[in-house]
Amino acid sequence: MRSLVAYSFTHWILVVLIAFSVLSSPPVQVATPLDADWTWLNENFHNVLDHMFALEKGNDVLVSYRSYETLQVGDPEYSFSISERRREGKGSLFAHIHVPDGQPLGRQLLAFHKEFPAKPIDEAEKKLKFKDWELTERQCPALRIAIQKLAQARLGWEFDTIIMDPTVHELYVHSYTGDLDAAIFDDANPLVRWALETRNSMKAYGAENIPSTKSARDPKD
């Protein structure tokens, strides 16, 4: 009986020592595949965005806009530009629009890297699906109205507002009196409200003009 009690006591002492050793050991940081995927996305997302949905700044561009989530996998990215092309002395407006086909670009990139972690970023770009199309002023008379409203829009900066994980709204505006290149995080900003209103107007008219579904490797029209 004494032998049994001694054995039990020794057994419990060992259990307590092992538990204490485990609890007192410093935690081992193990990088999970998901952590690595997010790191890869953070390192590559903005370069891909600049390649695929560039904020257009050509000589004929009056205004260009794009939006994306700071978390990179929320609402789909979006971009448009409105340009004036002069023919026979007369100017006509054209809108160039990009939007992901289905999943946001960030999610498409993340899914690709999880499936093919060893492949380079240019291979991921080739697999991205997006829609790319143009609207003319004749197809969308709202373009001229949008430019007129833009001339009246104010900047509306807020200096004491903090926004967590905002949507980034980038705008480039070109005029004879100067250029504006800005990133705005406030959805209530007058310029952002103008951009979103213009986007909705083009969406309404664009329903008649079926956009093409493209990937990065397809040639643009």
C-alpha positions in Angstrom: 0.0 0.0 0.0 2.8 2.4 0.9 4.4 1.6 -2.4 1.2 2.5 -4.3 0.9 5.8 -2.4 4.5 6.6 -3.1 4.1 5.9 -6.8 1.0 8.0 -7.1 2.7 10.9 -5.3 5.7 10.7 -7.5 3.4 10.6 -10.6 1.6 13.7 -9.6 4.8 15.6 -8.9 6.0 14.8 -12.4 2.7 16.0 -13.9 2.9 19.3 -12.0 6.6 19.8 -13.1 5.8 19.2 -16.7 2.8 21.5 -16.6 4.9 24.2 -15.0 7.6 23.8 -17.6 5.1 24.1 -20.5 3.4 27.2 -19.0 6.6 29.0 -18.2 8.2 28.4 -21.6 8.1 31.4 -24.0 5.5 31.0 -26.8 7.0 29.9 -30.1 5.9 32.2 -32.9 5.1 30.1 -35.9 4.3 31.9 -39.2 1.2 30.2 -40.6 0.6 30.0 -44.3 -2.2 32.6 -43.9 0.2 35.1 -42.3 2.6 34.6 -45.2 -0.1 35.1 -47.7 -1.2 38.4 -46.1 2.4 39.6 -46.0 2.8 38.8 -49.7 -0.4 40.7 -50.5 0.7 43.7 -48.6 4.0 43.8 -50.4 2.5 43.5 -53.9 -1.0 45.0 -53.9 -0.2 48.6 -54.6 2.2 47.8 -57.5 -0.5 45.6 -59.0 -3.1 48.3 -58.5 -0.9 50.8 -60.3 -0.4 48.4 -63.2 -4.0 47.4 -63.6 -6.1 50.4 -62.4 -3.7 53.2 -62.9 -4.7 56.7 -62.0 -4.6 58.1 -65.5 -2.8 61.4 -66.1 -2.5 61.8 -69.8 -2.5 65.2 -71.6 -6.2 64.8 -72.5 -7.3 63.6 -69.0 -9.6 66.1 -67.2 -10.1 64.0 -64.1 -9.3 60.4 -63.0 -10.5 58.6 -59.8 -9.9 55.2 -58.2 -10.9 53.7 -54.9 -9.7 50.7 -52.9 -9.9 49.4 -49.4 -7.0 49.8 -47.0 -7.6 46.2 -45.9 -7.3 45.3 -49.7 -10.0 42.6 -49.7 -13.2 44.5 -48.9 -15.3 46.3 -51.5 -14.1 45.9 -55.1 -11.6 48.4 -56.4 -12.8 50.8 -59.0 -11.4 53.5 -61.3 -12.5 55.9 -64.0 -11.1 58.7 -66.0 -12.8 61.4 -68.1 -10.9 62.7 -71.0 -11.5 65.3 -73.7 -10.5 64.4 -77.3 -10.6 67.1 -79.9 -11.6 66.3 -83.4 -12.1 68.9 -86.2 -12.0 71.6 -83.6 -14.7 70.2 -81.4 -14.1 68.5 -78.1 -15.9 65.3 -77.0 -15.8 63.6 -73.6 -14.9 59.9 -73.1 -14.9 57.9 -69.9 -12.6 54.9 -69.3 -13.8 52.5 -66.6 -12.1 49.6 -64.8 -13.8 47.3 -62.3 -13.0 43.8 -61.1 -15.0 40.9 -62.5 -16.5 39.3 -59.5 -14.0 39.2 -56.6 -11.9 42.3 -55.7 -8.4 42.3 -57.1 -7.0 41.8 -53.6 -9.0 38.6 -53.1 -8.0 37.3 -56.5 -4.4 37.9 -55.7 -4.7 36.3 -52.3 -6.4 33.2 -53.7 -3.8 32.9 -56.4 -0.9 33.1 -53.9 -2.5 30.5 -51.6 -2.7 28.1 -54.5 0.6 28.9 -56.1 2.9 30.3 -53.4 6.1 29.9 -55.4 4.9 31.8 -58.6 6.0 35.4 -59.2 3.6 38.4 -59.0 3.6 38.8 -62.8 2.0 35.4 -63.1 -0.7 36.4 -60.6 -1.4 39.6 -62.6 -2.0 37.6 -65.8 -4.8 35.7 -64.0 -6.7 38.8 -62.7 -10.2 39.2 -64.1 -11.6 42.7 -64.6 -13.9 44.7 -66.8 -12.6 47.5 -68.9 -14.8 49.7 -71.1 -15.4 53.1 -72.5 -18.4 55.4 -72.6 -18.7 58.3 -75.0 -20.4 61.6 -74.3 -23.1 60.6 -76.8 -23.8 57.4 -74.9 -23.6 59.1 -71.5 -24.6 62.8 -71.6 -24.0 62.9 -67.8 -20.3 63.2 -68.5 -20.6 66.8 -69.5 -22.8 67.5 -66.4 -20.2 65.8 -64.2 -17.4 68.0 -65.5 -19.5 71.1 -64.9 -20.3 70.0 -61.3 -16.6 69.3 -60.7 -15.7 72.9 -61.5 -18.0 73.9 -58.6 -16.9 71.3 -56.1 -14.9 72.4 -53.0 -12.1 70.6 -51.4 -13.7 70.2 -48.0 -10.7 69.1 -45.9 -11.3 67.9 -42.3 -8.3 68.2 -40.0 -9.7 66.7 -36.8 -11.3 63.5 -38.1 -9.7 60.0 -37.6 -11.1 57.2 -39.8 -10.1 53.6 -39.1 -9.5 51.3 -42.1 -11.0 53.7 -44.6 -11.7 53.4 -48.2 -9.0 55.3 -50.1 -10.3 57.7 -52.8 -7.6 59.0 -55.1 -8.3 61.9 -57.5 -6.3 63.6 -60.2 -7.8 66.8 -61.7 -6.2 68.7 -64.5 -7.1 72.2 -65.5 -5.6 75.3 -67.1 -5.2 76.9 -63.6 -3.5 73.9 -62.0 -3.5 70.2 -61.2 -4.8 68.4 -58.1 -3.4 65.0 -57.0 -5.0 63.8 -53.7 -5.8 60.8 -51.6 -9.0 61.3 -49.5 -10.2 59.0 -46.7 -13.5 60.7 -45.9 -16.5 59.4 -47.8 -18.4 62.6 -46.9 -15.8 64.8 -48.7 -17.4 66.9 -51.5 -14.9 65.6 -54.1 -15.6 62.0 -53.0 -19.3 62.6 -53.2 -18.9 64.0 -56.7 -16.9 60.9 -57.8 -19.5 58.5 -56.4 -22.3 60.4 -58.0 -20.4 60.4 -61.3 -19.8 56.6 -60.9 -23.5 56.0 -60.4 -24.4 58.1 -63.4 -22.0 56.2 -65.7 -23.3 52.9 -64.3 -26.8 53.8 -65.2 -25.9 54.7 -68.8 -23.3 51.9 -69.1 -26.0 49.2 -68.6 -26.7 49.6 -72.3 -23.0 49.0 -73.2 -21.9 45.6 -72.1 -18.3 45.8 -70.9 -15.7 43.2 -72.0 -14.3 40.8 -69.4 -10.5 40.8 -69.6 -7.5 39.5 -67.9 -4.1 41.2 -67.8 -2.8 39.1 -70.6 -5.5 40.0 -73.0 -4.7 42.9 -75.4 -6.8 46.0 -74.8 -9.0 47.3 -77.6 
